[in-house]
Amino acid sequence: MFSKTGMGGCFDHLHEGHKYLISTALKVSEKLVIGLTTDKMNQKKQYKEEIQDYSTRKQNIENFVQSFTELSRLEIIELNDPYGPPIEDEDYEALVFSLETLPNAIKINEIREEKGMKPLIFIIISLLKDKNGKKISSTDIRKNLK
């Protein structure tokens, strides 16, 4: 079990894929830090007008985590860049993410190594699919709200 693991994202319209990602991270780590993208950082996303605000997204994550473990195991921080605190904080041991964000995870490890820090262990989670075999996506959820 890792002592401190990180992940980042928008976590808009918290869906089963997000829940799987978060619950998996908490199965392998004592403490999970989620870098939650700020409203400003989400301005380039598709259907941005349908994205839930930061406080709603944060509360949805907290409510989900509280449904199965102690909230003290979770820390949610504002994420204003693609890399977050793992490029500065040596205490992180692992990152949990989906294959879509592998390039950012690789870059995080490159930055850490340039700074003389240990590389992080990657825990890559498969994307979940809906009943039609299509990946579950917040973008699609927002699109369908229009």
N, CA, C and O atoms as a GROMACS GRO file, in nm:
protein
  584
    1MET      N    1   0.083  -0.118   0.000
    1MET     CA    2   0.000   0.000   0.000
    1MET      C    3   0.089   0.125   0.000
    1MET      O    4   0.187   0.132   0.073
    2PHE      N    5   0.053   0.222  -0.082
    2PHE     CA    6   0.128   0.348  -0.088
    2PHE      C    7   0.080   0.440   0.024
    2PHE      O    8  -0.036   0.434   0.066
    3SER      N    9   0.169   0.526   0.070
    3SER     CA   10   0.126   0.621   0.173
    3SER      C   11   0.058   0.743   0.112
    3SER      O   12  -0.034   0.799   0.172
    4LYS      N   13   0.103   0.786  -0.007
    4LYS     CA   14   0.044   0.905  -0.069
    4LYS      C   15   0.041   0.888  -0.221
    4LYS      O   16   0.143   0.864  -0.285
    5THR      N   17  -0.079   0.899  -0.275
    5THR     CA   18  -0.101   0.881  -0.418
    5THR      C   19  -0.174   1.004  -0.471
    5THR      O   20  -0.251   1.068  -0.400
    6GLY      N   21  -0.148   1.037  -0.596
    6GLY     CA   22  -0.214   1.152  -0.657
    6GLY      C   23  -0.292   1.115  -0.782
    6GLY      O   24  -0.267   1.013  -0.846
    7MET      N   25  -0.386   1.202  -0.813
    7MET     CA   26  -0.458   1.195  -0.940
    7MET      C   27  -0.513   1.334  -0.966
    7MET      O   28  -0.525   1.416  -0.875
    8GLY      N   29  -0.546   1.360  -1.092
    8GLY     CA   30  -0.598   1.491  -1.124
    8GLY      C   31  -0.703   1.482  -1.232
    8GLY      O   32  -0.708   1.385  -1.309
    9GLY      N   33  -0.787   1.584  -1.237
    9GLY     CA   34  -0.889   1.587  -1.341
    9GLY      C   35  -1.001   1.682  -1.309
    9GLY      O   36  -1.001   1.752  -1.208
   10CYS      N   37  -1.096   1.683  -1.399
   10CYS     CA   38  -1.213   1.770  -1.387
   10CYS      C   39  -1.323   1.705  -1.301
   10CYS      O   40  -1.389   1.773  -1.223
   11PHE      N   41  -1.340   1.576  -1.317
   11PHE     CA   42  -1.441   1.499  -1.243
   11PHE      C   43  -1.579   1.564  -1.254
   11PHE      O   44  -1.652   1.576  -1.156
   12ASP      N   45  -1.611   1.606  -1.375
   12ASP     CA   46  -1.741   1.669  -1.402
   12ASP      C   47  -1.849   1.563  -1.414
   12ASP      O   48  -1.827   1.457  -1.471
   13HIS      N   49  -1.965   1.594  -1.359
   13HIS     CA   50  -2.077   1.499  -1.360
   13HIS      C   51  -2.026   1.360  -1.320
   13HIS      O   52  -2.029   1.266  -1.399
   14LEU      N   53  -1.981   1.351  -1.196
   14LEU     CA   54  -1.916   1.231  -1.143
   14LEU      C   55  -1.989   1.105  -1.189
   14LEU      O   56  -2.106   1.084  -1.155
   15HIS      N   57  -1.919   1.022  -1.266
   15HIS     CA   58  -1.982   0.904  -1.324
   15HIS      C   59  -1.908   0.778  -1.279
   15HIS      O   60  -1.811   0.784  -1.204
   16GLU      N   61  -1.955   0.663  -1.327
   16GLU     CA   62  -1.900   0.535  -1.283
   16GLU      C   63  -1.750   0.522  -1.312
   16GLU      O   64  -1.678   0.460  -1.235
   17GLY      N   65  -1.705   0.579  -1.422
   17GLY     CA   66  -1.561   0.575  -1.452
   17GLY      C   67  -1.480   0.650  -1.348
   17GLY      O   68  -1.377   0.601  -1.303
   18HIS      N   69  -1.527   0.768  -1.310
   18HIS     CA   70  -1.460   0.846  -1.204
   18HIS      C   71  -1.460   0.767  -1.073
   18HIS      O   72  -1.359   0.760  -1.004
   19LYS      N   73  -1.575   0.711  -1.041
   19LYS     CA   74  -1.588   0.638  -0.914
   19LYS      C   75  -1.493   0.518  -0.910
   19LYS      O   76  -1.434   0.489  -0.807
   20TYR      N   77  -1.480   0.451  -1.022
   20TYR     CA   78  -1.389   0.337  -1.030
   20TYR      C   79  -1.244   0.383  -1.009
   20TYR      O   80  -1.168   0.318  -0.937
   21LEU      N   81  -1.208   0.493  -1.072
   21LEU     CA   82  -1.074   0.550  -1.060
   21LEU      C   83  -1.044   0.586  -0.914
   21LEU      O   84  -0.940   0.548  -0.860
   22ILE      N   85  -1.135   0.659  -0.851
   22ILE     CA   86  -1.116   0.704  -0.713
   22ILE      C   87  -1.113   0.587  -0.616
   22ILE      O   88  -1.026   0.580  -0.529
   23SER      N   89  -1.208   0.494  -0.630
   23SER     CA   90  -1.212   0.381  -0.536
   23SER      C   91  -1.089   0.293  -0.552
   23SER      O   92  -1.038   0.240  -0.452
   24THR      N   93  -1.040   0.275  -0.674
   24THR     CA   94  -0.918   0.197  -0.695
   24THR      C   95  -0.800   0.265  -0.627
   24THR      O   96  -0.719   0.200  -0.561
   25ALA      N   97  -0.789   0.396  -0.644
   25ALA     CA   98  -0.680   0.471  -0.582
   25ALA      C   99  -0.682   0.455  -0.430
   25ALA      O  100  -0.577   0.440  -0.367
   26LEU      N  101  -0.800   0.458  -0.373
   26LEU     CA  102  -0.811   0.446  -0.228
   26LEU      C  103  -0.788   0.302  -0.179
   26LEU      O  104  -0.763   0.281  -0.061
   27LYS      N  105  -0.798   0.205  -0.268
   27LYS     CA  106  -0.766   0.067  -0.232
   27LYS      C  107  -0.616   0.046  -0.220
   27LYS      O  108  -0.570  -0.044  -0.149
   28VAL      N  109  -0.538   0.129  -0.291
   28VAL     CA  110  -0.393   0.107  -0.293
   28VAL      C  111  -0.315   0.214  -0.218
   28VAL      O  112  -0.192   0.212  -0.215
   29SER      N  113  -0.386   0.310  -0.156
   29SER     CA  114  -0.316   0.420  -0.091
   29SER      C  115  -0.384   0.459   0.040
   29SER      O  116  -0.506   0.457   0.053
   30GLU      N  117  -0.301   0.493   0.136
   30GLU     CA  118  -0.355   0.544   0.263
   30GLU      C  119  -0.414   0.683   0.245
   30GLU      O  120  -0.517   0.715   0.304
   31LYS      N  121  -0.348   0.767   0.164
   31LYS     CA  122  -0.391   0.906   0.143
   31LYS      C  123  -0.396   0.932  -0.008
   31LYS      O  124  -0.301   0.903  -0.080
   32LEU      N  125  -0.508   0.987  -0.053
   32LEU     CA  126  -0.525   1.023  -0.194
   32LEU      C  127  -0.540   1.173  -0.204
   32LEU      O  128  -0.623   1.234  -0.137
   33VAL      N  129  -0.458   1.232  -0.290
   33VAL     CA  130  -0.470   1.375  -0.318
   33VAL      C  131  -0.524   1.387  -0.461
   33VAL      O  132  -0.464   1.338  -0.556
   34ILE      N  133  -0.638   1.454  -0.472
   34ILE     CA  134  -0.697   1.478  -0.603
   34ILE      C  135  -0.677   1.624  -0.639
   34ILE      O  136  -0.724   1.714  -0.569
   35GLY      N  137  -0.607   1.647  -0.749
   35GLY     CA  138  -0.597   1.781  -0.805
   35GLY      C  139  -0.722   1.802  -0.890
   35GLY      O  140  -0.735   1.744  -0.998
   36LEU      N  141  -0.812   1.885  -0.843
   36LEU     CA  142  -0.939   1.910  -0.912
   36LEU      C  143  -0.924   2.038  -0.995
   36LEU      O  144  -0.898   2.146  -0.940
   37THR      N  145  -0.942   2.025  -1.125
   37THR     CA  146  -0.921   2.141  -1.212
   37THR      C  147  -1.013   2.256  -1.173
   37THR      O  148  -1.130   2.236  -1.139
   38THR      N  149  -0.957   2.375  -1.177
   38THR     CA  150  -1.034   2.494  -1.144
   38THR      C  151  -1.128   2.529  -1.260
   38THR      O  152  -1.111   2.482  -1.372
   39ASP      N  153  -1.226   2.612  -1.230
   39ASP     CA  154  -1.319   2.657  -1.334
   39ASP      C  155  -1.242   2.725  -1.447
   39ASP      O  156  -1.276   2.708  -1.564
   40LYS      N  157  -1.140   2.800  -1.412
   40LYS     CA  158  -1.060   2.870  -1.513
   40LYS      C  159  -0.988   2.770  -1.605
   40LYS      O  160  -0.981   2.791  -1.726
   41MET      N  161  -0.936   2.664  -1.547
   41MET     CA  162  -0.863   2.564  -1.626
   41MET      C  163  -0.956   2.487  -1.720
   41MET      O  164  -0.911   2.430  -1.820
   42ASN      N  165  -1.084   2.484  -1.688
   42ASN     CA  166  -1.180   2.408  -1.769
   42ASN      C  167  -1.235   2.486  -1.888
   42ASN      O  168  -1.318   2.434  -1.962
   43GLN      N  169  -1.190   2.608  -1.908
   43GLN     CA  170  -1.246   2.693  -2.014
   43GLN      C  171  -1.221   2.641  -2.155
   43GLN      O  172  -1.290   2.682  -2.248
   44LYS      N  173  -1.125   2.553  -2.172
   44LYS     CA  174  -1.095   2.502  -2.306
   44LYS      C  175  -1.165   2.370  -2.336
   44LYS      O  176  -1.152   2.316  -2.446
   45LYS      N  177  -1.239   2.318  -2.239
   45LYS     CA  178  -1.307   2.190  -2.258
   45LYS      C  179  -1.431   2.206  -2.345
   45LYS      O  180  -1.491   2.314  -2.352
   46GLN      N  181  -1.469   2.098  -2.411
   46GLN     CA  182  -1.590   2.100  -2.491
   46GLN      C  183  -1.712   2.114  -2.400
   46GLN      O  184  -1.715   2.059  -2.290
   47TYR      N  185  -1.811   2.188  -2.447
   47TYR     CA  186  -1.936   2.210  -2.373
   47TYR      C  187  -1.908   2.265  -2.234
   47TYR      O  188  -1.970   2.224  -2.136
   48LYS      N  189  -1.813   2.359  -2.228
   48LYS     CA  190  -1.770   2.414  -2.099
   48LYS      C  191  -1.884   2.479  -2.021
   48LYS      O  192  -1.880   2.483  -1.898
   49GLU      N  193  -1.983   2.528  -2.091
   49GLU     CA  194  -2.096   2.592  -2.022
   49GLU      C  195  -2.179   2.493  -1.941
   49GLU      O  196  -2.258   2.533  -1.856
   50GLU      N  197  -2.160   2.365  -1.967
   50GLU     CA  198  -2.234   2.261  -1.894
   50GLU      C  199  -2.152   2.200  -1.780
   50GLU      O  200  -2.202   2.115  -1.707
   51ILE      N  201  -2.027   2.242  -1.765
   51ILE     CA  202  -1.942   2.187  -1.659
   51ILE      C  203  -1.989   2.238  -1.524
   51ILE      O  204  -2.012   2.358  -1.506
   52GLN      N  205  -2.003   2.147  -1.431
   52GLN     CA  206  -2.040   2.185  -1.295
   52GLN      C  207  -1.930   2.272  -1.235
   52GLN      O  208  -1.812   2.257  -1.270
   53ASP      N  209  -1.967   2.362  -1.144
   53ASP     CA  210  -1.866   2.450  -1.084
   53ASP      C  211  -1.777   2.370  -0.988
   53ASP      O  212  -1.810   2.258  -0.948
   54TYR      N  213  -1.665   2.430  -0.953
   54TYR     CA  214  -1.564   2.364  -0.870
   54TYR      C  215  -1.624   2.309  -0.741
   54TYR      O  216  -1.602   2.193  -0.707
   55SER      N  217  -1.700   2.390  -0.670
   55SER     CA  218  -1.751   2.346  -0.540
   55SER      C  219  -1.847   2.228  -0.554
   55SER      O  220  -1.849   2.140  -0.467
   56THR      N  221  -1.926   2.224  -0.660
   56THR     CA  222  -2.017   2.111  -0.683
   56THR      C  223  -1.937   1.985  -0.712
   56THR      O  224  -1.966   1.879  -0.657
   57ARG      N  225  -1.837   1.997  -0.799
   57ARG     CA  226  -1.755   1.880  -0.833
   57ARG      C  227  -1.682   1.828  -0.709
   57ARG      O  228  -1.674   1.707  -0.688
   58LYS      N  229  -1.630   1.919  -0.629
   58LYS     CA  230  -1.559   1.880  -0.506
   58LYS      C  231  -1.655   1.808  -0.410
   58LYS      O  232  -1.621   1.704  -0.355
   59GLN      N  233  -1.772   1.864  -0.391
   59GLN     CA  234  -1.870   1.804  -0.299
   59GLN      C  235  -1.912   1.666  -0.346
   59GLN      O  236  -1.929   1.575  -0.265
   60ASN      N  237  -1.930   1.649  -0.477
   60ASN     CA  238  -1.969   1.519  -0.531
   60ASN      C  239  -1.862   1.413  -0.503
   60ASN      O  240  -1.895   1.299  -0.469
   61ILE      N  241  -1.736   1.450  -0.516
   61ILE     CA  242  -1.627   1.357  -0.485
   61ILE      C  243  -1.628   1.323  -0.337
   61ILE      O  244  -1.619   1.206  -0.299
   62GLU      N  245  -1.639   1.425  -0.252
   62GLU     CA  246  -1.640   1.402  -0.108
   62GLU      C  247  -1.757   1.312  -0.067
   62GLU      O  248  -1.739   1.220   0.014
   63ASN      N  249  -1.875   1.337  -0.122
   63ASN     CA  250  -1.991   1.254  -0.089
   63ASN      C  251  -1.968   1.109  -0.129
   63ASN      O  252  -2.002   1.017  -0.054
   64PHE      N  253  -1.910   1.089  -0.247
   64PHE     CA  254  -1.882   0.953  -0.292
   64PHE      C  255  -1.782   0.884  -0.199
   64PHE      O  256  -1.806   0.772  -0.155
   65VAL      N  257  -1.672   0.951  -0.169
   65VAL     CA  258  -1.568   0.890  -0.084
   65VAL      C  259  -1.623   0.858   0.055
   65VAL      O  260  -1.594   0.753   0.111
   66GLN      N  261  -1.703   0.949   0.108
   66GLN     CA  262  -1.762   0.928   0.241
   66GLN      C  263  -1.855   0.808   0.244
   66GLN      O  264  -1.883   0.753   0.352
   67SER      N  265  -1.904   0.766   0.129
   67SER     CA  266  -1.997   0.653   0.125
   67SER      C  267  -1.927   0.519   0.152
   67SER      O  268  -1.994   0.419   0.177
   68PHE      N  269  -1.792   0.518   0.147
   68PHE     CA  270  -1.724   0.390   0.170
   68PHE      C  271  -1.597   0.397   0.252
   68PHE      O  272  -1.540   0.292   0.286
   69THR      N  273  -1.548   0.517   0.287
   69THR     CA  274  -1.428   0.526   0.371
   69THR      C  275  -1.424   0.662   0.441
   69THR      O  276  -1.509   0.748   0.419
   70GLU      N  277  -1.324   0.677   0.525
   70GLU     CA  278  -1.307   0.802   0.600
   70GLU      C  279  -1.264   0.916   0.506
   70GLU      O  280  -1.172   0.899   0.426
   71LEU      N  281  -1.329   1.028   0.517
   71LEU     CA  282  -1.297   1.144   0.434
   71LEU      C  283  -1.156   1.196   0.464
   71LEU      O  284  -1.096   1.265   0.380
   72SER      N  285  -1.103   1.164   0.580
   72SER     CA  286  -0.968   1.209   0.616
   72SER      C  287  -0.860   1.148   0.526
   72SER      O  288  -0.747   1.196   0.525
   73ARG      N  289  -0.894   1.043   0.452
   73ARG     CA  290  -0.799   0.980   0.360
   73ARG      C  291  -0.788   1.056   0.229
   73ARG      O  292  -0.704   1.023   0.144
   74LEU      N  293  -0.872   1.157   0.211
   74LEU     CA  294  -0.880   1.232   0.086
   74LEU      C  295  -0.843   1.378   0.108
   74LEU      O  296  -0.883   1.439   0.207
   75GLU      N  297  -0.767   1.431   0.015
   75GLU     CA  298  -0.742   1.575   0.012
   75GLU      C  299  -0.768   1.621  -0.131
   75GLU      O  300  -0.715   1.564  -0.226
   76ILE      N  301  -0.850   1.724  -0.145
   76ILE     CA  302  -0.879   1.779  -0.277
   76ILE      C  303  -0.818   1.918  -0.282
   76ILE      O  304  -0.843   2.003  -0.196
   77ILE      N  305  -0.735   1.938  -0.384
   77ILE     CA  306  -0.668   2.067  -0.400
   77ILE      C  307  -0.704   2.126  -0.537
   77ILE      O  308  -0.743   2.054  -0.628
   78GLU      N  309  -0.689   2.256  -0.549
   78GLU     CA  310  -0.713   2.321  -0.678
   78GLU      C  311  -0.598   2.289  -0.773
   78GLU      O  312  -0.481   2.301  -0.737
   79LEU      N  313  -0.634   2.248  -0.894
   79LEU     CA  314  -0.534   2.217  -0.996
   79LEU      C  315  -0.542   2.325  -1.104
   79LEU      O  316  -0.644   2.341  -1.171
   80ASN      N  317  -0.432   2.398  -1.118
   80ASN     CA  318  -0.426   2.508  -1.214
   80ASN      C  319  -0.330   2.482  -1.329
   80ASN      O  320  -0.310   2.569  -1.414
   81ASP      N  321  -0.271   2.363  -1.332
   81ASP     CA  322  -0.179   2.326  -1.439
   81ASP      C  323  -0.188   2.175  -1.458
   81ASP      O  324  -0.248   2.107  -1.375
   82PRO      N  325  -0.130   2.122  -1.565
   82PRO     CA  326  -0.146   1.978  -1.592
   82PRO      C  327  -0.069   1.885  -1.498
   82PRO      O  328  -0.091   1.764  -1.502
   83TYR      N  329   0.018   1.938  -1.413
   83TYR     CA  330   0.108   1.852  -1.337
   83TYR      C  331   0.083   1.850  -1.187
   83TYR      O  332   0.098   1.745  -1.124
   84GLY      N  333   0.047   1.961  -1.129
   84GLY     CA  334   0.014   1.966  -0.987
   84GLY      C  335   0.131   1.943  -0.894
   84GLY      O  336   0.247   1.948  -0.936
   85PRO      N  337   0.102   1.918  -0.766
   85PRO     CA  338   0.206   1.908  -0.664
   85PRO      C  339   0.303   1.791  -0.675
   85PRO      O  340   0.411   1.799  -0.616
   86PRO      N  341   0.272   1.683  -0.746
   86PRO     CA  342   0.374   1.576  -0.752
   86PRO      C  343   0.507   1.618  -0.813
   86PRO      O  344   0.607   1.549  -0.794
   87ILE      N  345   0.512   1.730  -0.885
   87ILE     CA  346   0.641   1.774  -0.940
   87ILE      C  347   0.723   1.852  -0.836
   87ILE      O  348   0.839   1.886  -0.861
   88GLU      N  349   0.661   1.880  -0.719
   88GLU     CA  350   0.732   1.953  -0.614
   88GLU      C  351   0.746   1.872  -0.485
   88GLU      O  352   0.839   1.895  -0.407
   89ASP      N  353   0.655   1.779  -0.462
   89ASP     CA  354   0.645   1.709  -0.334
   89ASP      C  355   0.698   1.566  -0.346
   89ASP      O  356   0.641   1.483  -0.417
   90GLU      N  357   0.807   1.538  -0.276
   90GLU     CA  358   0.871   1.407  -0.282
   90GLU      C  359   0.789   1.298  -0.214
   90GLU      O  360   0.817   1.180  -0.235
   91ASP      N  361   0.690   1.333  -0.134
   91ASP     CA  362   0.613   1.234  -0.058
   91ASP      C  363   0.520   1.150  -0.146
   91ASP      O  364   0.477   1.043  -0.105
   92TYR      N  365   0.490   1.199  -0.266
   92TYR     CA  366   0.404   1.119  -0.356
   92TYR      C  367   0.480   0.994  -0.398
   92TYR      O  368   0.600   0.999  -0.427
   93GLU      N  369   0.408   0.882  -0.400
   93GLU     CA  370   0.469   0.756  -0.440
   93GLU      C  371   0.412   0.703  -0.571
   93GLU      O  372   0.479   0.630  -0.645
   94ALA      N  373   0.286   0.739  -0.600
   94ALA     CA  374   0.221   0.683  -0.718
   94ALA      C  375   0.119   0.781  -0.775
   94ALA      O  376   0.073   0.873  -0.708
   95LEU      N  377   0.085   0.758  -0.902
   95LEU     CA  378  -0.023   0.830  -0.969
   95LEU      C  379  -0.123   0.727  -1.020
   95LEU      O  380  -0.085   0.621  -1.068
   96VAL      N  381  -0.250   0.761  -1.008
   96VAL     CA  382  -0.356   0.675  -1.062
   96VAL      C  383  -0.425   0.756  -1.170
   96VAL      O  384  -0.466   0.870  -1.149
   97PHE      N  385  -0.438   0.694  -1.288
   97PHE     CA  386  -0.497   0.767  -1.401
   97PHE      C  387  -0.543   0.670  -1.507
   97PHE      O  388  -0.513   0.550  -1.502
   98SER      N  389  -0.617   0.723  -1.605
   98SER     CA  390  -0.657   0.642  -1.720
   98SER      C  391  -0.555   0.661  -1.831
   98SER      O  392  -0.476   0.756  -1.829
   99LEU      N  393  -0.557   0.572  -1.926
   99LEU     CA  394  -0.460   0.574  -2.035
   99LEU      C  395  -0.461   0.707  -2.110
   99LEU      O  396  -0.359   0.747  -2.166
  100GLU      N  397  -0.574   0.774  -2.112
  100GLU     CA  398  -0.585   0.903  -2.183
  100GLU      C  399  -0.487   1.008  -2.131
  100GLU      O  400  -0.445   1.096  -2.205
  101THR      N  401  -0.452   0.998  -2.004
  101THR     CA  402  -0.364   1.100  -1.945
  101THR      C  403  -0.221   1.051  -1.924
  101THR      O  404  -0.144   1.113  -1.851
  102LEU      N  405  -0.185   0.941  -1.988
  102LEU     CA  406  -0.049   0.888  -1.977
  102LEU      C  407   0.058   0.992  -2.014
  102LEU      O  408   0.159   1.000  -1.945
  103PRO      N  409   0.040   1.071  -2.122
  103PRO     CA  410   0.145   1.169  -2.155
  103PRO      C  411   0.175   1.267  -2.040
  103PRO      O  412   0.291   1.301  -2.018
  104ASN      N  413   0.072   1.313  -1.968
  104ASN     CA  414   0.096   1.403  -1.855
  104ASN      C  415   0.172   1.331  -1.743
  104ASN      O  416   0.260   1.389  -1.679
  105ALA      N  417   0.137   1.205  -1.718
  105ALA     CA  418   0.205   1.129  -1.613
  105ALA      C  419   0.353   1.110  -1.648
  105ALA      O  420   0.439   1.122  -1.561
  106ILE      N  421   0.381   1.081  -1.773
  106ILE     CA  422   0.520   1.066  -1.816
  106ILE      C  423   0.596   1.197  -1.794
  106ILE      O  424   0.709   1.196  -1.746
  107LYS      N  425   0.534   1.307  -1.830
  107LYS     CA  426   0.596   1.439  -1.812
  107LYS      C  427   0.622   1.468  -1.664
  107LYS      O  428   0.726   1.523  -1.628
  108ILE      N  429   0.527   1.431  -1.577
  108ILE     CA  430   0.546   1.450  -1.432
  108ILE      C  431   0.672   1.375  -1.387
  108ILE      O  432   0.753   1.431  -1.314
  109ASN      N  433   0.688   1.251  -1.431
  109ASN     CA  434   0.807   1.176  -1.392
  109ASN      C  435   0.935   1.236  -1.449
  109ASN      O  436   1.038   1.236  -1.382
  110GLU      N  437   0.928   1.287  -1.571
  110GLU     CA  438   1.046   1.352  -1.628
  110GLU      C  439   1.086   1.474  -1.544
  110GLU      O  440   1.205   1.493  -1.516
  111ILE      N  441   0.989   1.554  -1.505
  111ILE     CA  442   1.017   1.673  -1.423
  111ILE      C  443   1.073   1.631  -1.287
  111ILE      O  444   1.170   1.690  -1.239
  112ARG      N  445   1.013   1.529  -1.227
  112ARG     CA  446   1.062   1.480  -1.097
  112ARG      C  447   1.207   1.433  -1.109
  112ARG      O  448   1.290   1.466  -1.024
  113GLU      N  449   1.237   1.358  -1.213
  113GLU     CA  450   1.373   1.307  -1.229
  113GLU      C  451   1.472   1.420  -1.252
  113GLU      O  452   1.585   1.415  -1.202
  114GLU      N  453   1.432   1.523  -1.328
  114GLU     CA  454   1.519   1.641  -1.348
  114GLU      C  455   1.550   1.709  -1.216
  114GLU      O  456   1.657   1.768  -1.200
  115LYS      N  457   1.458   1.701  -1.121
  115LYS     CA  458   1.475   1.764  -0.989
  115LYS      C  459   1.539   1.669  -0.888
  115LYS      O  460   1.554   1.705  -0.771
  116GLY      N  461   1.578   1.550  -0.932
  116GLY     CA  462   1.642   1.455  -0.843
  116GLY      C  463   1.546   1.376  -0.755
  116GLY      O  464   1.588   1.315  -0.657
  117MET      N  465   1.418   1.376  -0.789
  117MET     CA  466   1.320   1.300  -0.711
  117MET      C  467   1.297   1.163  -0.775
  117MET      O  468   1.322   1.143  -0.894
  118LYS      N  469   1.249   1.070  -0.694
  118LYS     CA  470   1.217   0.936  -0.744
  118LYS      C  471   1.099   0.944  -0.840
  118LYS      O  472   1.007   1.024  -0.818
  119PRO      N  473   1.100   0.863  -0.946
  119PRO     CA  474   0.982   0.858  -1.033
  119PRO      C  475   0.865   0.794  -0.960
  119PRO      O  476   0.883   0.714  -0.868
  120LEU      N  477   0.747   0.831  -1.002
  120LEU     CA  478   0.625   0.776  -0.943
  120LEU      C  479   0.588   0.644  -1.010
  120LEU      O  480   0.617   0.622  -1.128
  121ILE      N  481   0.526   0.559  -0.934
  121ILE     CA  482   0.471   0.435  -0.989
  121ILE      C  483   0.338   0.469  -1.054
  121ILE      O  484   0.257   0.542  -0.996
  122PHE      N  485   0.315   0.417  -1.173
  122PHE     CA  486   0.191   0.443  -1.246
  122PHE      C  487   0.092   0.330  -1.224
  122PHE      O  488   0.125   0.212  -1.239
  123ILE      N  489  -0.029   0.366  -1.188
  123ILE     CA  490  -0.140   0.272  -1.180
  123ILE      C  491  -0.241   0.318  -1.284
  123ILE      O  492  -0.312   0.417  -1.265
  124ILE      N  493  -0.246   0.244  -1.393
  124ILE     CA  494  -0.329   0.286  -1.507
  124ILE      C  495  -0.459   0.208  -1.504
  124ILE      O  496  -0.461   0.084  -1.502
  125ILE      N  497  -0.569   0.282  -1.504
  125ILE     CA  498  -0.702   0.224  -1.494
  125ILE      C  499  -0.766   0.220  -1.632
  125ILE      O  500  -0.761   0.318  -1.706
  126SER      N  501  -0.826   0.109  -1.665
  126SER     CA  502  -0.899   0.098  -1.792
  126SER      C  503  -1.021   0.188  -1.791
  126SER      O  504  -1.082   0.212  -1.687
  127LEU      N  505  -1.054   0.238  -1.908
  127LEU     CA  506  -1.176   0.318  -1.920
  127LEU      C  507  -1.297   0.226  -1.913
  127LEU      O  508  -1.297   0.117  -1.971
  128LEU      N  509  -1.399   0.269  -1.841
  128LEU     CA  510  -1.522   0.192  -1.835
  128LEU      C  511  -1.608   0.224  -1.956
  128LEU      O  512  -1.606   0.335  -2.008
  129LYS      N  513  -1.684   0.125  -1.998
  129LYS     CA  514  -1.772   0.144  -2.113
  129LYS      C  515  -1.918   0.134  -2.071
  129LYS      O  516  -1.951   0.066  -1.974
  130ASP      N  517  -2.003   0.202  -2.147
  130ASP     CA  518  -2.146   0.197  -2.120
  130ASP      C  519  -2.207   0.072  -2.183
  130ASP      O  520  -2.135  -0.010  -2.239
  131LYS      N  521  -2.337   0.058  -2.174
  131LYS     CA  522  -2.404  -0.064  -2.224
  131LYS      C  523  -2.391  -0.080  -2.375
  131LYS      O  524  -2.414  -0.188  -2.428
  132ASN      N  525  -2.355   0.030  -2.445
  132ASN     CA  526  -2.336   0.024  -2.590
  132ASN      C  527  -2.190   0.002  -2.630
  132ASN      O  528  -2.155   0.004  -2.748
  133GLY      N  529  -2.104  -0.018  -2.529
  133GLY     CA  530  -1.963  -0.041  -2.556
  133GLY      C  531  -1.883   0.085  -2.580
  133GLY      O  532  -1.768   0.078  -2.625
  134LYS      N  533  -1.941   0.201  -2.552
  134LYS     CA  534  -1.873   0.329  -2.571
  134LYS      C  535  -1.818   0.375  -2.436
  134LYS      O  536  -1.882   0.356  -2.333
  135LYS      N  537  -1.698   0.436  -2.436
  135LYS     CA  538  -1.639   0.480  -2.310
  135LYS      C  539  -1.732   0.581  -2.241
  135LYS      O  540  -1.795   0.664  -2.306
  136ILE      N  541  -1.738   0.572  -2.110
  136ILE     CA  542  -1.815   0.667  -2.031
  136ILE      C  543  -1.734   0.796  -2.026
  136ILE      O  544  -1.617   0.795  -1.990
  137SER      N  545  -1.797   0.906  -2.063
  137SER     CA  546  -1.725   1.032  -2.079
  137SER      C  547  -1.807   1.151  -2.028
  137SER      O  548  -1.925   1.165  -2.060
  138SER      N  549  -1.741   1.237  -1.950
  138SER     CA  550  -1.807   1.360  -1.905
  138SER      C  551  -1.842   1.449  -2.022
  138SER      O  552  -1.944   1.518  -2.020
  139THR      N  553  -1.759   1.449  -2.126
  139THR     CA  554  -1.787   1.530  -2.245
  139THR      C  555  -1.919   1.486  -2.307
  139THR      O  556  -2.002   1.569  -2.343
  140ASP      N  557  -1.939   1.355  -2.320
  140ASP     CA  558  -2.064   1.305  -2.376
  140ASP      C  559  -2.182   1.339  -2.286
  140ASP      O  560  -2.290   1.372  -2.335
  141ILE      N  561  -2.163   1.331  -2.156
  141ILE     CA  562  -2.270   1.367  -2.062
  141ILE      C  563  -2.308   1.513  -2.082
  141ILE      O  564  -2.426   1.546  -2.089
  142ARG      N  565  -2.207   1.601  -2.092
  142ARG     CA  566  -2.237   1.745  -2.114
  142ARG      C  567  -2.305   1.768  -2.248
  142ARG      O  568  -2.397   1.849  -2.258
  143LYS      N  569  -2.258   1.697  -2.350
  143LYS     CA  570  -2.316   1.710  -2.484
  143LYS      C  571  -2.466   1.677  -2.481
  143LYS      O  572  -2.548   1.745  -2.544
  144ASN      N  573  -2.501   1.573  -2.408
  144ASN     CA  574  -2.640   1.530  -2.399
  144ASN      C  575  -2.727   1.622  -2.313
  144ASN      O  576  -2.849   1.611  -2.316
  145LEU      N  577  -2.665   1.711  -2.237
  145LEU     CA  578  -2.739   1.808  -2.156
  145LEU      C  579  -2.785   1.926  -2.239
  145LEU      O  580  -2.875   2.000  -2.198
  146LYS      N  581  -2.724   1.945  -2.357
  146LYS     CA  582  -2.753   2.061  -2.440
  146LYS      C  583  -2.888   2.045  -2.507
  146LYS      O  584  -2.931   2.133  -2.582
   0.00000   0.00000   0.00000
